Amino acid sequence: MSKEPIANYAADVMIESLNKLRLLIFNKRFSWLILLGCILIFNISLIVFKANDSFLYTPSISKLLFILNAILASAFIYSVYLKYPKFAGLSLTPPIQITLFTMAWIARIALSRLGHNYDFESFEIVSDHILQGQNFYKETSRYNYGPVWAYLCAGMKYLSSIGGGYNPVLFHSYMASLLFVFELLLLKTLNQSGYNQFSLLIGLFNPISLILIGHHSQFDVMALALGFISIRQLQNGRVLQACLLLGLSLSIKHILAFLPLLFLFRSDLSLSTKIKFLVLPPLIFAIGFLPFISAWPEIKTNVIGYQLNHGQTLIYKLGELLFPNFLTDFESLKNVPFGSSYKPLWLGLIIAIGYKARHRNLLELILIYLLTILAFSPAISEQYFIIAMPAVLYLLNHWSSWLFLLSGSYYLQFVSQHNTSKYFNLSHLGFDLKYEWIAIGFAQIQILMALMLLVILRKKIKE
C-alpha cells in the first residue's frame, strides 16, 4: 500500500474521531454548563488544596495545571460557540434582565475592590488638582484626554470624601458604577441596532469587560456609547444631534477622531452632512480646552501628541520583517524615523479600508473603523481590548470573536502585569507569571482583530 492512501485513511479516521468527540461532548444540550461547572470545581479545588500541598508550586505541576485549565476554557468557549444558533433567539424578560444587570454590577464592584492600577492613581491626581482649583493640564502629565472625564473623576472623589475623609475604595466603586451605566447604554444602543439578547448577555459577563470596567476602570466605554448613539441619530436623520454627540465622545476620549473622514466616501450622506461632521465634532473637542488654554504647550504634548511606546504591535513586527536592521542600518538612513513613519501608514490604512467599506451600512462602518484602528495601531494597551467589544458581539456567529475573547481574557489574567495591580492575578492557582510558556503579545491579539476585520469586510459569517 502506498503512503498516500495510508495518509488519507489516517486523516479520515482523525476527522471521524473528532466528529464523534464533538457529538459526544459538545452537542449535548447542557455541555457548556457542565464544562463551566468543571472549570469552577477544578479551580476552587486548586485554591483549597494549594494551601496545604506545596507540590502545586513546582514548575512541572504548575504547567500541567495551566494546560488543563486552558483545555477546559477552550472547550467551554467552543461549546458556547456551537450553541450560538440556539442561543441567538434567547429572549429575556424584564425581571431576568434586571437580575442580570444587578449581578453584572455587583461583579464589577467586587473587582474594583481588589485594588487598582497606575491609571487609577492618575485619576486621583487629576481630581486633586481640580478640587484645588488648579489647571490640571499644567500641573500633571499623567492625564492625556479631554476634560470631561477629569471633572467626573473630581466629582466622584468629592463624593467619596464626604463624612470622614477620602475613601479610595468608595471612589473606585463610584467609578466602576458610572462606567457600568455607560456600558448598559452602549449595550442598549447595540440592541436597538439589531444585536440579539444573547450577545448582550456575553457583553455583560465576558472577562474582558468585567476586568476593564470593574478592576481597571477604563472609560473608553463612555466614548464608545456616545459614538454609537451618534450613529443611531445619524441613521434617524438627526444630523446636528449626531455631530454634537460625536463631539462629546471626542471630548471624553478621541477614539472616533478619524471616523468623519470615512463619511467623505459615502454616497448616502449629503455634502452638508459631511461638512458638519468634519467641522462640528473637532470644534466641540477644541472648545473643551479653551478654559485651559494657558496650558497649551502641555496639552499639545500630553494630549494631542501622546502615544504609547512599546513597539510590540503587529505593524512594528511586520516592519521588522520587511525592513530588518541590515537594510536600515545605512548611514544615509540613520535619521529616518521608521517608528514615526508608521503613523501615516496607519492613517492611510484607515482611509483605504474606509473607502473599501463605503457601501456598508453605518453600523458595519463604525465596527470596521474600530477594528482597523486597533489591528494596525503602532501602539496599543490592554485597556483598548474593550474598544473591540462591539465588533466581537456582532461576530458571535463566527469563531474569530470567541478566539479573541479567549485570548484577550487570557492576556488580562495571566500576562498583563504593568497595568494590573498585584491584587489581581491568577498566581494563586499555581501559575508562575515568569514562565515563558504563558507568554502572548499584543501583536498576536491584533492578528485576531485583523481577522475579525477581514470577516466583516468579506461577509464570511456563519449564519
C-alpha positions in Angstrom: 0.0 0.0 0.0 1.4 3.4 -1.0 2.0 6.2 1.6 -0.7 8.5 0.1 -3.7 6.1 0.7 -2.4 5.5 4.2 -2.2 9.2 4.9 -5.7 9.8 3.5 -7.0 6.9 5.6 -5.4 8.3 8.7 -6.8 11.8 8.0 -10.3 10.3 7.5 -10.0 8.4 10.8 -8.9 11.6 12.6 -11.7 13.7 11.2 -14.3 11.0 12.0 -12.9 10.7 15.6 -13.2 14.5 16.0 -16.7 14.5 14.8 -17.6 11.7 17.2 -16.0 13.6 20.0 -17.9 16.7 19.1 -21.2 14.8 19.1 -20.4 13.1 22.3 -19.3 16.1 24.3 -20.1 19.4 22.6 -23.5 18.8 21.0 -25.2 17.8 24.3 -27.8 20.3 25.4 -26.1 21.4 28.6 -22.5 20.6 27.6 -21.5 24.3 28.1 -22.9 24.3 31.6 -21.2 21.1 32.5 -17.9 22.4 31.3 -18.4 25.6 33.2 -19.0 23.6 36.3 -15.8 21.6 35.7 -13.8 24.8 35.4 -15.2 26.2 38.7 -14.7 22.9 40.6 -11.2 22.5 39.2 -10.0 26.0 40.2 -11.8 26.1 43.5 -10.1 22.7 44.3 -6.7 24.2 43.4 -7.3 27.2 45.7 -8.4 24.9 48.6 -5.6 22.3 48.3 -2.7 24.6 47.3 -2.5 26.0 50.9 -1.6 22.5 52.2 0.2 20.9 49.3 3.5 22.5 48.3 3.8 20.2 45.3 1.4 22.6 43.4 4.2 25.2 43.5 6.6 23.1 41.4 7.1 24.2 37.7 6.1 20.9 36.2 2.8 20.6 38.1 2.1 24.3 37.6 2.5 23.8 33.9 0.2 20.8 33.8 -2.5 22.6 35.8 -2.2 25.5 33.4 -2.6 23.3 30.3 -5.6 21.6 31.9 -7.2 24.9 32.6 -6.5 26.1 29.1 -8.1 22.9 27.6 -11.2 23.4 29.8 -11.6 27.0 28.9 -11.2 26.3 25.2 -13.7 23.5 25.4 -16.2 25.8 27.2 -15.7 28.6 24.6 -16.2 26.1 21.7 -19.3 24.6 23.3 -20.9 28.0 23.6 -19.9 28.8 20.0 -21.6 25.6 18.8 -24.8 26.6 20.7 -24.9 30.1 19.2 -27.7 29.3 16.7 -29.9 28.2 19.6 -28.8 31.0 21.9 -29.4 33.7 19.3 -33.1 33.5 19.8 -32.8 34.0 23.6 -35.5 36.3 25.0 -35.0 37.7 28.5 -38.0 39.0 30.4 -37.6 42.4 32.2 -37.3 40.7 35.7 -34.5 38.5 34.4 -32.8 41.4 32.8 -32.8 43.4 36.0 -31.4 40.4 37.9 -28.6 40.0 35.3 -27.8 43.7 35.4 -27.6 43.6 39.1 -25.3 40.6 39.1 -23.1 42.2 36.5 -22.9 45.4 38.5 -22.0 43.5 41.7 -19.3 41.6 39.8 -17.7 44.9 38.7 -17.9 46.4 42.2 -16.2 43.2 43.6 -13.4 43.5 41.1 -13.0 47.2 41.8 -12.3 46.3 45.5 -9.4 44.0 44.6 -7.1 47.0 44.1 -6.2 49.4 41.4 -3.6 50.2 38.7 -1.4 53.1 37.5 -4.3 54.8 35.7 -6.4 54.9 38.8 -3.7 56.8 40.6 -3.6 59.3 37.7 -7.3 59.8 38.1 -6.8 60.5 41.8 -4.1 63.1 41.0 -6.1 65.0 38.4 -9.1 65.0 40.7 -7.0 66.6 43.4 -5.8 69.4 41.1 -9.4 70.1 40.0 -10.7 70.2 43.6 -7.9 72.6 44.5 -8.9 74.9 41.6 -5.7 74.3 39.5 -5.2 73.9 35.8 -4.6 70.1 35.9 -3.1 70.1 32.4 -0.3 72.3 33.6 0.2 70.5 36.9 0.5 66.9 35.7 1.5 65.0 32.6 -0.5 61.9 33.8 -3.7 62.9 32.1 -3.9 62.6 28.3 -7.5 63.1 27.4 -10.3 65.7 27.2 -11.5 67.5 30.3 -14.9 65.7 30.7 -13.6 62.6 32.4 -11.3 64.6 34.6 -14.3 66.6 36.1 -16.3 63.4 36.5 -13.5 61.9 38.5 -13.2 65.1 40.6 -17.0 64.9 41.4 -16.7 61.2 42.4 -13.7 61.9 44.5 -15.5 64.7 46.3 -18.4 62.4 47.0 -16.1 59.7 48.3 -14.6 62.2 50.7 -17.9 63.2 52.4 -18.3 62.2 56.1 -14.9 61.0 57.2 -12.1 61.7 54.8 -11.2 60.3 51.4 -12.1 56.6 50.8 -10.2 55.3 47.7 -12.3 52.0 47.7 -15.5 54.1 47.6 -14.0 56.3 44.8 -13.2 53.2 42.8 -16.7 51.8 43.4 -18.3 55.0 42.2 -16.1 54.9 39.1 -17.0 51.3 38.2 -20.7 52.1 38.7 -20.6 55.1 36.4 -18.8 53.2 33.7 -21.3 50.4 34.1 -24.1 52.8 33.4 -22.5 53.8 30.1 -21.8 50.1 29.4 -25.5 49.4 29.7 -26.2 52.4 27.5 -23.8 51.0 24.8 -25.4 47.6 25.0 -28.9 49.1 24.8 -27.9 51.1 21.7 -26.4 47.9 20.1 -29.6 46.1 20.8 -31.6 48.8 19.0 -29.2 48.4 16.1 -30.1 44.7 15.8 -27.9 42.8 18.3 -29.7 39.9 19.9 -30.1 39.5 23.7 -27.6 36.7 23.9 -24.8 39.0 22.6 -25.8 41.5 25.3 -25.5 38.7 27.9 -22.0 38.0 26.7 -21.3 41.7 26.8 -22.2 41.8 30.4 -20.3 38.8 31.7 -17.2 38.3 29.4 -13.9 38.6 31.4 -12.6 41.5 29.2 -15.5 43.8 30.1 -15.6 42.6 33.8 -11.9 43.3 34.3 -11.5 46.5 32.3 -14.6 48.1 33.7 -14.5 46.7 37.2 -10.8 46.5 38.0 -9.0 48.8 35.5 -12.0 51.2 35.3 -11.2 52.4 31.8 -13.5 55.0 30.4 -13.3 54.1 26.7 -16.8 52.7 27.1 -18.2 56.2 27.6 -16.8 57.5 24.4 -18.0 54.3 22.6 -21.5 54.6 24.0 -21.9 58.2 22.8 -20.3 57.4 19.5 -22.8 54.6 18.7 -25.7 56.8 19.9 -24.4 59.4 17.5 -24.5 56.8 14.6 -28.1 56.0 15.6 -29.0 59.7 15.5 -27.5 59.9 12.0 -29.4 56.9 10.8 -32.6 58.6 12.0 -31.7 61.8 10.1 -30.8 63.9 13.1 -27.5 65.2 11.8 -26.9 68.0 14.3 -27.6 65.8 17.3 -25.3 63.2 15.8 -22.5 65.8 15.4 -22.9 67.1 19.0 -22.8 63.6 20.4 -19.7 62.7 18.4 -18.1 65.9 19.6 -18.9 65.0 23.2 -17.5 61.5 22.6 -14.2 63.0 21.3 -14.1 65.3 24.4 -14.1 62.2 26.6 -11.6 60.1 24.6 -10.7 60.7 20.9 -11.3 57.1 19.8 -13.5 58.1 16.9 -11.4 61.1 15.7 -10.9 59.8 12.2 -14.4 58.4 11.6 -15.7 61.6 9.9 -13.0 61.1 7.2 -14.7 57.8 6.2 -18.0 59.7 5.7 -16.5 61.5 2.8 -16.7 58.4 0.6 -20.4 57.7 1.3 -23.0 58.4 -1.4 -25.9 58.2 1.1 -24.7 61.3 3.0 -25.2 64.8 1.6 -22.3 67.2 1.2 -23.7 69.4 4.0 -23.8 66.4 6.4 -20.2 65.5 5.5 -19.0 69.1 6.2 -20.9 69.2 9.5 -19.1 66.0 10.7 -15.8 67.3 9.5 -16.2 70.6 11.4 -18.5 70.3 14.4 -17.1 67.3 16.4 -13.5 68.6 16.2 -14.7 72.1 17.1 -16.5 70.8 20.2 -13.4 68.9 21.1 -11.3 72.0 20.7 -13.7 74.3 22.6 -13.4 72.0 25.6 -9.8 73.0 26.0 -10.4 76.8 26.0 -10.6 77.2 29.8 -7.2 75.5 30.0 -5.5 77.4 27.1 -2.7 78.7 29.4 -1.5 75.1 29.5 -1.5 74.8 25.7 2.2 73.5 25.5 1.3 70.8 27.9 -2.0 69.9 26.1 -0.1 69.8 22.8 2.5 67.4 24.3 0.5 65.3 26.7 -2.9 65.1 24.9 -2.5 65.7 21.2 1.0 64.3 20.9 0.5 61.5 23.4 1.5 58.0 22.3 2.5 54.7 23.9 6.0 53.5 23.1 6.5 49.7 23.3 6.9 48.6 19.7 5.3 45.2 20.4 2.5 45.8 17.9 1.6 44.0 14.7 2.6 46.8 12.4 6.0 47.0 14.1 6.6 43.3 13.9 5.7 43.3 10.2 8.0 46.3 9.8 10.8 44.3 11.3 10.3 41.5 8.8 10.1 43.9 5.8 12.8 46.3 6.9 15.3 44.4 9.0 18.3 46.1 10.5 20.7 45.1 7.8 18.6 47.1 5.3 18.0 50.2 7.5 21.5 50.4 9.0 23.0 52.5 6.3 24.4 55.9 7.2 22.0 57.7 4.8 19.0 56.2 6.7 20.2 56.9 10.2 17.9 60.0 10.6 14.8 58.4 9.1 12.3 57.9 11.9 11.0 54.5 10.9 8.9 54.2 14.1 7.2 57.6 13.4 6.6 56.7 9.8 4.1 54.0 10.9 1.6 56.7 11.9 0.9 58.0 8.4 0.8 54.3 7.3 -1.8 53.6 10.0 -3.9 56.6 8.9 -3.5 55.6 5.3 -4.9 52.1 6.1 -7.8 53.6 8.0 -8.7 55.8 5.0 -8.1 52.9 2.4 -10.2 50.4 4.4 -12.9 53.1 5.0 -13.1 53.6 1.2 -13.5 49.9 0.6 -16.3 49.8 3.2 -18.1 52.9 1.8 -21.1 50.9 0.7 -21.6 49.2 4.1 -24.3 50.3 6.5 -23.3 52.8 9.2 -23.2 50.2 11.9 -20.7 48.0 10.0 -18.7 51.1 9.0 -18.0 52.0 12.6 -17.2 48.4 13.5 -14.8 48.3 10.6 -13.2 51.6 11.7 -12.7 50.3 15.3 -11.1 47.1 14.2 -8.9 48.9 11.8 -7.5 51.5 14.3 -6.9 48.6 16.8 -5.4 46.0 14.5 -2.9 48.3 12.8 -2.2 50.8 15.6 1.5 51.5 16.2 0.8 51.4 19.9 -1.7 49.5 21.9 -2.5 48.7 25.5 -4.7 46.0 27.1 -7.3 48.7 28.0 -8.0 49.0 24.3 -9.4 45.5 24.1 -12.8 46.8 25.2 -12.9 49.0 22.1 -13.2 45.9 20.0 -16.2 44.6 22.0 -19.0 46.0 19.8 -17.4 44.1 16.8 -16.9 41.0 18.9 -20.5 40.9 19.9 -21.5 41.5 16.3 -19.5 38.5 15.2 -20.5 35.9 17.8 -21.6 33.6 15.0 -18.0 33.4 13.8 -15.2 31.6 15.7 -12.8 34.6 15.4 -14.8 36.6 18.0 -14.7 33.7 20.5 -11.0 33.2 20.0 -10.5 37.0 20.7 -12.5 36.7 23.9 -10.4 33.7 25.0 -7.1 35.3 24.1 -7.9 38.8 25.4 -9.2 37.3 28.7 -6.1 35.1 28.9 -3.8 38.1 28.4 -5.5 40.2 31.1 -5.4 37.4 33.7 -2.1 35.8 33.0 0.2 38.1 31.1 -0.6 41.7 31.9 1.4 43.0 34.9 2.2 46.6 34.1 -1.4 47.7 34.1 -2.9 45.1 36.5 -2.3 45.5 40.2 -0.7 42.9 42.4 -4.1 42.3 43.9 -5.5 40.8 40.7 -3.7 37.9 39.0 -4.1 34.1 39.0 -0.8 33.2 40.5 -2.8 31.8 43.5 -3.8 29.0 41.2 -0.2 27.9 40.8 0.6 29.7 37.6 4.0 31.5 37.8 3.8 34.6 35.6 7.5 34.4 35.0 7.2 31.3 32.9 7.9 32.0 29.2 5.4 29.4 28.0 2.5 31.5 29.1 3.6 34.5 27.0 1.4 36.1 24.5 1.8 39.6 23.0 -0.2 42.5 21.6 0.8 41.5 18.1 -1.0 38.1 18.3 -4.2 39.7 19.6 -4.0 42.3 16.9 -3.9 39.5 14.4 -7.2 38.3 15.7 -8.6 41.9 15.4 -7.4 41.9 11.8 -9.1 38.5 11.2 -12.4 39.9 12.6 -12.0 42.9 10.3 -11.5 40.6 7.3 -14.6 38.6 8.3 -16.8 41.7 8.3 -15.2 43.1 5.1 -15.7 39.7 3.3 -19.0 38.9 4.9 -17.9 35.3 5.5 -20.0 34.8 8.6 -21.6 31.6 9.7 -25.4 32.1 9.6 
